[in-house]
C-alpha cells in the first residue's frame, strides 16, 4: 500500500521537523562548496605610446609580477598571451624556479615566444621598434622589482 503524506508540520515526538521527504544528499553533509574561479595567471596593462604590457602574476617566491613582453598592439599582446597559455604546462615550473638556470630558461622561452609573435604580426607604422619594446620591458621589470612592497 502506498504511503500517505500529510500536511502536518511535524511528526509526533519530533516537533518542528517537517514530515515530507528529505532532499537528496542531506544525510551526507552540507553539499558541495561553491567553486572558486582560478585567477588568471596572465594579464594585460597599458604601456607607453599605445603599447600593451603582458604580465604574469607573482608565484612561488616572487613578490612582483613578471613582465612577459611589451607588444605594439592589444591584438599582438593577446596572441602572446595565447601562446604562453598553451605553453603554460612547461612554463609554470619555470615561473616557480628560483635557480639561475631556471631564470635563464624562463627568459629564453619568453624571448623566443615574444619574437615569434612579432615575426608573424606585421608592424604598423608609428609602432615602437623591437629594441624600444625590449628596453621598455626591461625598464618596467626593474621598476616592479625596485618598488617598495607592502608589508616590508
Residue, then its C-alpha position, 0 to 999 in steps of 0.5 A: x500500500x502506498x504511503x500517505x503524506x500529510x500536511x502536518x508540520x511535524x511528526x509526533x515526538x519530533x516537533x518542528x521537523x517537517x514530515x515530507x521527504x528529505x532532499x537528496x544528499x542531506x544525510x551526507x553533509x552540507x553539499x558541495x562548496x561553491x567553486x572558486x574561479x582560478x585567477x588568471x595567471x596572465x594579464x594585460x596593462x597599458x604601456x607607453x605610446x599605445x603599447x600593451x604590457x603582458x604580465x604574469x602574476x607573482x608565484x612561488x617566491x616572487x613578490x612582483x609580477x613578471x613582465x612577459x613582453x611589451x607588444x605594439x598592439x592589444x591584438x599582438x599582446x593577446x596572441x602572446x598571451x595565447x601562446x604562453x597559455x598553451x605553453x603554460x604546462x612547461x612554463x609554470x615550473x619555470x615561473x616557480x624556479x628560483x635557480x639561475x638556470x631556471x631564470x635563464x630558461x624562463x627568459x629564453x622561452x619568453x624571448x623566443x615566444x615574444x619574437x615569434x609573435x612579432x615575426x608573424x604580426x606585421x608592424x604598423x607604422x608609428x609602432x615602437x621598434x623591437x629594441x624600444x619594446x625590449x628596453x621598455x620591458x626591461x625598464x618596467x621589470x626593474x621598476x616592479x622589482x625596485x618598488x617598495x612592497x607592502x608589508x616590508 
